[in-house]
């Protein structure tokens, strides 16, 4: 009788009831400050109990649990077991735990379980190569690394390639020599665990972001920073009425700030979510229609991919909220998806598109734009508790309407960069955090991004800094100099390209250089095109003039094979 997946039929009445207002007020408002990274999964479990939290695209199987539906109570059980297992491995409060898995629910189990015992998870991009993983694990001082079979087989291959890790754990029932079994470990662990007391100032997670100095930087986020958004949305949920049926589709990587924030804010709102292990635009459109998804968020690249996959022919009428961030949303993209969702509404509630702006260093969201088109690169207004200013190069506020660097103050700000006091001091000059983004304030009170002061390349929502890629490229023995810039790309926004000056006598070709880079650099930041050049345009201070390099490359064809990196 229905095209909706059978496990979703009837859930509105039987299993998605909203907690009573009094209980919501008690746990989400009166005790709001008790929500910490070590307690919030338990508090939400006490509130929402067996209300569904996650539906998984791939079922999981453990001795104490089998299936594809995770309730708030089940999440708390899993995280308790993970915490006890880590304690048995010898993990102590303050220890850093590396997490390198695909987009799977076990990453959330591991993060929240580690935080329950005061350990510090370090989620990293699953596309990183072994050398890049080693660099981050050594910098963070991680001695334990949780990975899965796909990441290990494709990117790591041999534990000796990441020598700083002493204890390896594998999210798989298949055993590998020298790797602990995550499944066996948590199956043998106790299911009750008293979370450690955590202060707002305590370090809770380290997210690595690319660095302009050529090395990634570890943004240290405290419990208070991570819980700033959770506490805010928990208060909103305490008074906001529940719909008869809500279903969020989570597609962004959990190791990425945008995906991580989407996860924990959705939890704070008590909304059931369908977790996709890998973003597939065709499958996404099918799920929106089949499961009658009510909320979807993504980056601009994902929306463009949905259009290419047939969004104009799909039924998007169930979606009440589109949203996203990680890059500037053009108005035409917003208008297009609102029209696609509303064309079959037949008098029902119109769809809204909500975009936000945030950074890794700010635990995510800083600003939110009101629904609807507001102009190109609009990021909206600061959310409650966040302050914006625009400064010139002398750290003086600029006149309204002029372009300046966006500086912010927020309770969600990081503690600083791990092992990098010099860069920490640099970004906190004048007592405000310097975002590195240039923007202006419009007459309507909204803020608009003008350009990036940093030399960042935005690749499908991921931030890539040229200096980091150049540091890895220059390791090739035949490369004398290299400059990496972003070139326009219809789908990804930008893609890295490298202008390479070879050493005297070198005969290596562009295709060989590209193949070499693919083996050592994560796909999202690996140059997609190699240009062999005789020299690079330099300033009087002997610095590469990137704007000139970019223009030079736009005017010629690349010396590279036709096939592109994945």
C-alpha positions, 0 to 999 in steps of 0.5 A, a space after each residue: 500500500 505504500 512505497 515507504 520502507 516497511 520499517 518506517 510504516 506506522 512509526 509516527 503513532 507507535 514509536 516516535 512519541 514526543 516526551 512530555 513538555 515537563 520532562 523536556 524542560 527539566 532535562 533540556 532547560 533546567 539542567 542545560 549546563 549539565 549537558 557535557 561531552 561525557 554526559 549528553 548521550 546519557 541525558 538524551 537517552 533518559 529523555 528520549 529512551 527508545 525513540 529511534 535516533 539512527 536508521 543505518 543503510 547497512 545493518 550492524 551485528 554484535 552479540 548484544 545487538 543486531 539490526 539497522 535501527 539505533 535508539 537513543 538508549 541503544 546509543 548510550 549502551 554502545 558508548 558505555 561499552 566503548 568507554 569500558 573497552 578503552 579503559 581495559 586497553 589502558 586508555 586514560 583521561 586526556 589520552 588521544 584516540 585516533 579515528 580513521 573509518 568510513 562514514 559509519 555509526 561506529 565512529 560516533 560510538 567511539 567518539 562518544 565512548 572516549 569522551 565518557 572516560 575523558 579521553 580525546 578523540 581525533 577524527 581524521 579524513 578516511 581518504 588520507 594516505 598512510 604517511 599523512 595519517 602517521 603525521 597527524 597521529 604523531 603530532 597528536 600523540 595518539 597511541 591508539 587508532 581505530 580503523 576499518 577494513 576498507 581504510 586499512 586495506 586501501 590507505 594503510 596496508 601495513 601497521 609499520 607505515 604508522 609506527 607511532 600507533 601502539 594499539 590498533 583496533 579494527 571495526 570488522 569481524 575479520 581479524 588481521 595480525 596485530 589488530 584488536 577486534 573492536 567488536 570482540 572488545 565491546 562485546 566483552 565490556 560492561 554495559 554500565 559506565 559512570 561518565 567522568 566529570 567534565 568541565 567546559 574548559 576540558 579538551 574534548 576533541 581535536 579536529 585537524 584542519 589544513 595549515 598555511 604553513 604547510 602542516 595541518 593544524 589540530 583545532 582543540 575544541 573543549 567540551 563547552 565549545 562542542 556543547 555550545 550548539 547542543 545546549 542552544 538547540 536543546 533549549 529550542 527543542 524543549 519548547 518547539 512542538 514535535 511534528 508527527 513524523 520527522 526524518 533527517 537524512 545525514 550524508 556528510 562525513 562525520 569526521 568533517 566539521 559540517 557532518 559532525 555538527 549536523 550529527 550532534 545538533 540533530 541529536 539535540 533536537 531529538 530527530 530520527 536520522 537515516 545515516 548514509 555510509 557514503 554519499 551517492 546522489 542517485 541513492 539520496 534522491 531515491 531515499 528522499 522519495 522512498 522514506 519521505 525524508 523531511 530534512 536534508 543538508 549538504 554542501 553546494 557540491 552535493 546539491 549540484 550532484 543531485 541535479 546531475 543525478 536527476 533531481 528535477 525528475 525526483 519527488 522532493 515534496 516530503 522535504 520541509 527543510 533544506 540546509 547546508 554550509 561549508 561553502 557559499 551557496 549561490 542563490 540560483 541553487 537555493 531557488 532551484 531546490 525550493 521550486 523542486 520541493 514545492 511543485 508537488 506540495 498541493 497546499 502543504 507547508 512550503 519548504 525552507 532553505 537554511 544555510 549557515 557559516 562556521 569553521 572547524 575552529 569554532 565547532 561549526 556554526 557561527 551564523 545562519 541566513 533566513 530562508 530564501 534567496 538573500 544574495 550571492 555568498 550570504 552567510 546571514 547573521 550571527 546566531 545567539 551568543 556570537 559576535 562579528 566584527 570586520 577589521 582592516 589590516 591594522 585591526 581597526 573596525 571598518 566602515 559599514 559596507 566596506 570589505 574587511 576581515 571577519 573576526 569573531 567571538 563565540 563560546 564555541 571557539 577552540 582552545 587553540 592549535 595543538 602544539 602550535 602556540 605561534 599560530 594560536 597567538 596569530 589567529 587570536 590577535 586583539 582578543 578576537 578570532 581571525 577567520 581569514 575570510 574577507 566579508 562585508 555587512 549589507 544594508 539588511 544586516 546580513 553578512 556576505 563573504 567577499 573572498 578568502 584572505 587565506 590561500 584556501 582552495 575549497 574542494 567540494 566543501 573540504 578546505 585545501 591549503 596550497 602550502 600543505 600540498 606543496 610541502 608534499 609535492 616538493 618531496 619528489 626528487 625531480 621537482 625544483 619548485 611548485 605552486 598549487 592553486 585552485 582552478 574553477 570546477 563546475 561540480 566541486 567549486 574548485 580543484 587543486 592544480 600544480 605548476 611545477 618547475 623541474 630540476 635541471 636534467 629531469 625528464 619525468 613527465 606530468 603523468 608520472 608526477 600525477 601518479 606519484 602524487 596520487 599515491 601519497 596525497 589524499 584524493 580531495 587535495 591531490 592536484 588534478 592537473 599538472 602544468 610543467 612550467 619554466 618558472 613561477 611569477 615571483 614578487 619582490 619579496 621572492 614570494 610566489 604570486 599565486 594570482 598570476 600563477 592561477 591566471 597563467 594556468 587558466 590560459 593554457 592546457 595542462 600537461 597531464 593525462 586525461 584521467 583524473 584522480 578519484 
